[in-house]
């Protein structure tokens, strides 16, 4: 890069951008970042599909009325006009575009951000491949027809090659060609595919990971000027679009809410293992900067970057859990089921014991009480889902990986001083204690819709639960000791009688 290298904003000047997955968590952060920081950006063409009988136009209108777009509407109302709806479907050929929309994209778009994906771990192989692999193939095929294409940026995941203990910032070809997998899932029955799935996973923990690995393989062989960003576990924002902003309860956020409300009291997790995370705004800053780098360098093969916290600023599961617990008790959620407690463990037996007595036993008691009072029971059902979720993430909470981040550091170094501030991605600057506080408060406000004004009452309720928790613990301890005494005392009396008889 020379001194004449344009800034990120200058490079995006007048460029039209196409975004898939713009209605998702990271997609919203990306669109907001482009609108706020790339001042003279052209239009953002946003692919939106029909969902649950809600048409794309209605989905877009609802989205821009909510955070974080509500904040942009107040500050830069005209910039929202840059968002152009493109109805379509990532799983369909040519994305199910109308002839007019396709022609419009081919004429004007020079940057594509492919973010559309299903991130659920319990998808069938067909579901995962259709959305994550075939969807990528369709996005690539459309992009190849764009005469002005300067950068195709694919959002992958750091965990798409989980069998590698050290993940380099390079491509890893798949043993099975993605085209073969796509053809297979489209032509075989679900029963046959379910039987084949374990062999296709080849050590991968779930269909999500393997479908993203197939997608990377497609990007590697696309021939496009491309970049592949591999975020690790994406958490709430550090600063943008709003401090602590998060909108769903996927992954750690769901665990944190469940633990904070006193529902989850045991998790299979290695306390000492490092957890690889990245605030969503840092991840998106790296994604936007990667598009700039690809556009300037026009690489013959994709540029891969692992987007995660640096090894110089590690975060362990233990520290994250303890710090989260501290801030969650100081800033409790409303509607707590019980006082937050419990801890992680690597012992399957101890976990089973705690799940049985501290998850399901209270859940059955609550459901019985609900049934007796004429209400619909739900706690047992909730705990079945909770424990299924804990089982699915155990693979990630009990292992440790070494993600190399040299290219992410190099990308940051190549930015000019102003861009280093505007597109900050230096994870060394993160104070994990401060971040966890923002994360807790953001989850309360944006995810659970608990207004900050509810904190005083929530703290009062938590104090009552604290004393109730201790009373219950003392009561159970006394009951246990009494049962032991009741069991031991007759034995002692019988033994004493035997000795007395022997003495006679």
N, C-alpha and C positions, 0 to 999 in steps of 0.2 A: 504494500500500500504506500502511495506517495503522498506528499503534502497536498497534492491537488485532488486527492480522493474525495468524492462527495460525501457529505454526512449521510446518515441513514435517512433523515427526512428529505434531504435534497435528492437522494437516489429514488425515493418513492414519489417525487414530484410529478403530478399528472398521470401516474400509473393507475390503471384499473386492476382491481384485485378480485379474485374469485375464491370464496371460502365455502368449504363443505363442513358440516358439523358446527355451524355458527350458533345454533341454539343451545349447545352444550356448555358446561361450566367453563372450560378453557376457551371455547369458541367465543363466548361473550367477552372474556377478558381480552382476547386478541382484537376483536372488532373495536372495543373501547380504546385500546392502546393505539391502534392505527388512526382512529378519529382524533384522538387528543394530541398525539406526538408527531404524526406525519401530516402537518398542517395543510399542505397543498396536494394531498392525495386525490386521485380521481375517484371513481365510484367503487363501492364494495358490493359486488354481486354475491348474494348470499343464497345458497341452495337450501330450501326448506321443503320437507315432505309433509304430506297429510298424515296426521297422527290422531288416532282414536276419534275419527270422524270430525276432527277440527281441521279446517282447510288452512293452507300455508299462510294466507294473508291474515287470518285471525290470529294464528300463532305469532306472527311477527308483530302485530299490533299489541298483543298482550306483553310480549317481551320488552318492547321499547317503553312501556309504561312502568316497568319495574326497574329496580336497581340491577346493574349499575347504570343503565341507560337514563334513568330518571335524573341522575346527577348531571349527566352530559346535556340533557335537554334543558336544564336550568342554566348551565354555563355556555354551551355552544349549540343552541337549538338548530341552527342551519346545517350543522354537520351531520345530523341524523338523516338529512335528505340524501346523503351520499349512499345510504344503504338501499340497494335495489333488490327486491325479492325476485328469486328465480325458483318457481315451483319445480320439483323434480324428486327423483329417488335414486340414491347412490347404488342400489343393487340392480338397476335396470340398464340396459344398453343405451349408451348416449345419455345416461342419467335421466331418462324419460323426459328430456327437454322438448319443448315445442320447437318447431323449425325456426321461428323468429328469435327465441331466446338463445338457441344454439348459435345462430349466425351472429348475434350480438356479442356473445362471449368470444367467439373465434376472432372477431374483428378488433375487439378492444382489450382483452385481458392479456397481461404480461406476467402476472405473478399468481400462482395458485397455492393456497394453503389447504392441504387435505387433512382435516381433523375429524371427519365423521368416523365414528366407531361405536361399537357396543363394548363396554368395559366389564360386563358381568362375567364372573368366573364360572358360573354354573350353566352356561349356554351349551346346547348340543353342538356337535361338530358342524352340522349344517348351518345353524344360525350364525356361528362365529365366522365361518368361511364366507358365507354369503355377504355379510356386512363388512367384515374387516379385510378380507382378501379380495373377493370379487369386487367390492366397492372400490378398493384401491386400483384394481385393474381398469375399471371403468373410468375412474378419474384420470388415470395415466393416458388411456386411449383418447379421451377428449383433449387433454393437454397437448398431446402430440400433434393435434390438428391446428393448434394455435400458432400462427406464423410469428407472433411477437413474444413467445414465451421466453422469459429470462430466468425464472426460478420456479421450480416445483418443490414445495416443502411438505414433506410427509411427517406427521406426528406419530411416532411409534411409542415404545415403552422400554425402559431400561431392563425390564424383566422378560423380554421376548426370547432371550437365549439363557434361560435360568440354569441350564446344565453347565454353563461356563462359570467357574469360580472367579475368574478375572475377565471382565468384559472390556475389550479394547474398543476404541472409536473407529471401527471399520465394519464392513459388511461380513456376514456369515452366511454363505450359501446353504440352502436347505437340501437335505438328502432326497426329498421328494419334490419334484417340480410343482409350483403352485398351480400351474395350468392343469396338471393331472388331478390335483386335489379338488379344484373347482369342478372339473368334469365329473369326478367321482361323486361329490355330494349332490350334484344336479341330476344324476341318473340312477342312484341307488336308493333303496327304501330306508326309512329311518331305523328299522330294526337291524338291517345289515350294517349301517353306519355306526350304530351304537356298539356293535360287536367289534368293528374295526378301530374304533377310537383309541383304545389303549395302545395299539401298535403304532398308530399315526402320531401320538403324542411323543413317543420315544424319550421318555424321561421328563418331559415338560409337565408342569403341575396342572394345567387346565387348557381348555380349548381357546381361551382368550390369548394366552401367550403364544401358542403355536400358530394361530391365525395371523397374529401380528408379525411373527417371524416370516411366514409366507409372503406377507405384504412387503416386507423389506426386500426380500429376494426379487420381487417384481420391480421395485424402484431401482435396484442395482442394475438390472438389465434393460432399463427403459430407454437409455440413450438420451435422456433429457438432462439439462442443467439442473441438478437436483441436490437437495439437502435432506438428511434424515435426523430429526431431533428425537432423542430418547429421554423423555422426562422420567424420573423415578416416581416415588409416591408424591402426588401433587396435593399440597395443603392450601389453606386459606392464604389470602394475599398478605404481604408484608406492609405495603403502603397503597398500591393501586389495584383496582379503581377506587377502593375504600379500604382503610386498614382493617384486616381481619375478615374481609368479605369472603363468604362461602355460601353456596346455595343448595347443596345436597348433603346427604349423610352417608356417602360412600366411604368405604375404607376406614381410616382412623377416626374420621369425624363421627361416624356411627358408633364406634366403640367408645369414644369420648362421651357422647351423649348418653349412651346406655349406662356407662359407669357413673357418670355425673348424676344421673337420676336414681342411682342405687339399684338398677335392674341387673347389670352385669357385675358379678363379684368374683369371677375367675376367668382367666384367659391363658391359653397355652402360648407361652412367649418366653424367650430367653432374655432375662433381665440385662445381661451384659452385651448382647449383640448390638452392633451398630445398625441404625435404621437410616436408609437413604431417602431423603425427602427434599422437596424444593417448594417454596412458596409459589403460588400460581403466577404472580406478576413477574417474578424472576424468570420462570420458565418461558413465559410469553415474550419477555424482552430478548431472551436468547433466540427464540424462534424468529422474531422479526429481524434481528441482527444477522441470523443465518441466511435469510432471504437476501439481505443486502450483500453479504459475502459471496453467495452463489451467483448473484446477478453481476457482480464485478469480476469475479474470477472465471466464470463460465467453465466449470470443471467438466472433464470428460467422464468422470465417474462420481457418484454422489459423495458429498461431504457428510460424514457421520459425527455427531456430537452427543455425548452423554450429559444430560442436563440434570445434575444432582448436586447436593452439598459437597464441598471439598473435604478431602480427608483431613485437612488441617483444622477443620472446624466440625468434628464428629458429633453425632447425637446418638446416644444409646437408647434402647427401648426403656430401660430402667429410669433414666433421667427424664425422658419424655413423659412416662406414666406418673412419676412422683411430682414433677413440676405441674403437669396437667391437673393432678389431684389437688395440689395446693391452691391453684387458681380457681378450680371449680368449687372448692369449699368456701373460698373468699368471695366468689361471684357465682353463687349457685343458680342452677336452672330452676324454672318454675315447674310445678307438677312432679316433684320428686316422689318416687315410690318408697324409698327408704334412704337412710343416711349412706353416702358413698363409702364403700369399703372394698375389701378384697385386695388381691394382688396377683401378678403373673406367676406362672409356675411352668416348669418343664416336665413335671411328673404327671403322666397320664392318669394314674390312679388318684392322686390328690385332686387333680382337676375334676375327675368323674365324681369324687366324693363331694366336692364343693358345689358342682353343678346340681347334683341330686338333692342336697340338703339346703342350698342357698339360692338355687334358681327354681327348680321344679316344685319342691315342697311348698315354699311360699306361694308359688303360682297356683297350685291346686287349691290351697286354702282360700286364696283370693277369689278364684273362680267359683268355688262352692258357695262362698258368701254372696257373690254376685247373683248366682242362680237362685239362692234362697230369697233374695230381695227382689227377684223378678227382672234382673238385668242380664244382659248378654255376656257370658264369660269370654275372656279374650287373652288372659295372661299366659296360659299354657301354650296357646298358639303362638304368641309373641316369642316365648322362650324357645320353642322349636326352631323358629326362624333365626333367633339370636345365636343359638348353639350351632346351627348349620353354617351360619356366617363365620363363627369362630373357627370351626373345622376347616372351612375353605381357606382362611388366611393363615392357618398354622404354618404352612409351608414357608411363608414369608417372615413370620415372626420368630422362627426358631433357626434361621440360617443367616449367613452373612456373605455378602459379595463385595468384590473390589471393582468398583466402576472407575475406569480411568477418565479423567476430565481435562486432559492437556489441551484439547482443541477448544473446549469452552473457555479455558483461561486465555488461550491464544486469541480467540474471537474478542474477548473483552479487551485485550491489549491492543488490538487493531482499531478499536473505536477512538475517535478524537475525544478530548476532555469533556466536551459538552455532552456527547453521546454516551459517555461512560456514566453520566448522571441521569440522563434521560432514559437510557436503556440499561439500568443497573442490574448486574447479575453476579456481583461479588459476594459469594456466600460466606466469606470470611468475616463480613461485616455484620452477620446476623448474631444477635444476642438471643439464644434459645429461650431464656427465661422471659424476656420481653415479648418475644414472638408468641409464646404459649399463652400469655395474658391476652394479646390481641386475638389469638385464635379462639379462646374461650368466649371473649366478649362478642366477637364477630359471629360465632355460632349461635349465641343467645339471640342476637339482634336480627341477623339476616336469614338464618336457617330455621330457628325455632320461633321467630317472630316475638321474642320476649323483649319488650321495651326496657331500656335501662331504668325507667322509673319503677319497674317491678322488683328491683334488687333489694330494697329494704325489707319488703314483705318476704321475699324468698329467703333472705338471711334469717329472719325470725322463724320461718317454718323449719329451716335446716337445724336451728338450735333445738327446737322441740324434738326433731328426729334424732339428733345427737343423744339427748337424754333417753329417749325411747330405746335407742339402739343399745345403750349401756344397761338399761333396766332389763332388756330382753337377754343380753349376754349374761348378766349376773343371775337372772332367773334360770336360764338354761344350764349354767354351771352348777347352781344349787341343785337343780333337778337331776343332773348327771351324777353328782356326788351322792345324792340320796338314793338313786337307783343302784349305784355301786355298793353303798352301805347296806341297802336292803338285800342285795345279792350275797355280799360277803358275810353279813351278820349271822344268818342261819347256818352257813358253813362253819363259822367260828364256834357257834353253840353246839353243833353236832360233833365237831372235833373235840371240844372240851368235854362233852358227855362221854365220848369214847375213852378219853384219857382217864376220866373219873372211874369208869367201869374197870379199866385195866388196873387201876390202883387198888380197887376192892379185890 
